[in-house]
Amino acid sequence: METMNKMLLILSLMFGLVSCSEPQGEGVYVEISLDNEKNLNSYVLFNANIKTVEECEASMDGALPSIMANLPQGIPRDSKATGWKCSLTDPRKDFEKLKSS
């Protein structure tokens, strides 16, 4: 049963993560740090199916290979994930606040 729960969580992450441009309500943001030739350093996803940072962190190791295999257009195909961070706030907005202060 535990394996089934893990699989459901991974599938939830795979299908629930969407690249985001606007806040999408309750859920978790995932910022994936990238290494690629175009120096695109990160990619931010939002998952409305995951509600806590702890739940996100527990499932990202299993979900990351699928996410990297299905990157959207605009993200270089040679990208390698160098890390990730789950948060309840959009990390891009946090960056914008730092830039403007």
C-alpha positions in Angstrom: 0.0 0.0 0.0 2.9 2.4 0.8 4.3 1.8 -2.7 0.9 2.6 -4.2 0.7 5.9 -2.2 4.2 6.8 -3.4 3.3 6.1 -7.0 0.1 8.2 -6.7 2.1 11.0 -5.3 4.7 10.9 -8.1 1.9 10.8 -10.7 0.3 13.7 -9.0 3.5 15.7 -9.2 4.1 14.7 -12.8 0.6 15.8 -14.0 0.0 18.5 -11.5 3.2 20.5 -12.2 2.7 23.2 -14.7 4.9 26.1 -15.6 3.4 29.1 -14.0 3.0 32.8 -14.9 0.5 33.9 -12.3 -0.3 32.7 -8.8 -2.6 29.7 -9.1 -4.1 29.5 -5.6 -3.3 26.9 -3.0 -0.4 24.6 -3.8 3.4 24.4 -3.9 6.0 26.0 -6.2 9.1 24.0 -7.2 12.2 25.9 -8.4 14.5 23.5 -10.3 18.1 24.7 -10.7 19.4 24.0 -14.1 22.7 23.7 -15.9 22.7 24.1 -19.7 24.5 25.8 -22.6 22.0 28.8 -22.7 22.7 29.6 -19.0 18.9 29.4 -18.2 19.5 28.8 -14.5 16.1 27.8 -13.2 12.6 26.6 -14.1 9.6 27.2 -11.8 6.6 24.9 -11.6 3.4 25.0 -9.6 1.5 22.0 -8.3 -2.0 22.5 -6.9 -2.2 18.8 -6.0 0.5 19.1 -3.3 -0.3 21.4 -0.4 2.8 21.2 1.9 6.5 21.8 1.4 7.1 18.5 3.3 4.9 16.5 0.9 6.7 18.2 -2.1 10.2 17.5 -0.8 9.3 13.8 -0.1 8.1 13.3 -3.7 10.6 15.3 -5.8 13.4 12.7 -6.0 11.0 10.3 -7.7 9.3 12.9 -9.9 12.4 14.8 -11.1 13.5 12.4 -13.8 10.0 12.6 -15.4 9.9 16.4 -15.1 13.3 16.7 -16.8 12.3 14.3 -19.5 9.2 16.4 -20.4 10.5 20.0 -20.2 8.4 22.5 -22.0 9.5 24.5 -25.1 12.0 27.2 -24.2 13.9 25.1 -21.8 17.0 23.7 -23.4 17.0 19.9 -23.9 20.6 19.7 -22.7 19.4 20.9 -19.2 20.6 19.0 -16.2 18.9 19.5 -12.8 21.4 20.6 -10.2 18.9 20.9 -7.4 15.4 21.9 -6.4 13.5 23.8 -3.8 9.9 23.6 -2.8 8.1 26.6 -1.4 4.6 28.0 -0.8 5.5 31.3 -2.4 6.5 32.0 -6.0 10.3 32.3 -5.9 10.3 34.6 -9.0 8.2 37.1 -7.0 10.7 36.9 -4.1 13.5 37.6 -6.6 11.6 40.6 -8.0 11.2 42.0 -4.5 14.9 41.7 -3.8 15.7 43.4 -7.2 13.4 46.4 -6.5 14.7 47.1 -3.0 
